[in-house]
């Protein structure tokens, strides 16, 4: 099984479809998903809520049969594929505002509230745009929010496959992540001008 995550920046051009298909993933945990996105050979399940440009917060696209589950949080999608529960999330960032689905004061508190809801859902595979890196300078989230996420991954018994993955911007580390039950390292796929985020993929051992 190959799993990937990518922030599509609310776009769904032919080039985006080509990029997604070329990665040969069986399951994609996507964020900022355009309602126009149709991926041949995949079934889609997306969040009910949408962002400012009308894009869904997150969604799971799968070649394998899947069952949609109740959203643990307004910016997270949850599905069952075989024996695994997959969660695709957007998490808070600096300047994300206080409205739905966040609440709380400051990026750390907002992150803690969202993450607590996700942990209660006990995903066995969790990914998406977490807006926090795990190394180096924190450019999108907060250092305390980083620790909230570290503790959540540990509590779920998962391995953060993207912990040391590079960001699209030089000298920064990834804010898009994959946490899985296997000790594997994710591979970055440069997205160029298709998105301001690169994609990250991994193969199950």
Secondary structure, DSSP 8 states (H G I E B T S, - for coil): -EEEEEE-TT---HHHHHHHHHTT-SEEEEEEE-TT---TT-EEEE-S-B-TTS-EEEEEEESS--EE---SBTTEEEEEETTEEEEEEE---TT--STTTT-SSHHHHHHHHHHHHHHHHT-SEEEEE-S--SSS--SSS-HHHHHHHHHHHHHTT-EETTTT-B-SSTT-B-SEEEEESS----EEE--GGG-SS-EEEEE--
